Amino acid sequence: MTLERGMSLSSRRQTRRRRRARRKVEEVQEGVRGFGRGAVWSALFLALLSSLSGMAVMVVAGAPLYSALFLPSALLSGVALWVREGG
């Protein structure tokens, strides 16, 4: 085992420990970012689904004005999902 000039064995070990800890933190952060991306997609999909089902319920209930109020929400959720999937 070769030591760099001016470094003791204990400082070399501490450097390795810091590097390992930094890598572990980076791995955890990547996992959290991946989870966040999935959560956003799920939330957008549920918003789209609830808006469309709300529109259907209002049409069946005989309240077309209220179903028209659900339309912008459904369109916005659909466009957001489309943009997210495409880009």
Secondary structure, DSSP 8 states (H G I E B T S, - for coil): ----TT--HHHHHHHHHHHHHHHHHHHHHHHHHHHHHHHHHHHHHHHHHHHHHHHHHHHHHT-HHHHHHHHHHHHHHHHHHHHHHH-
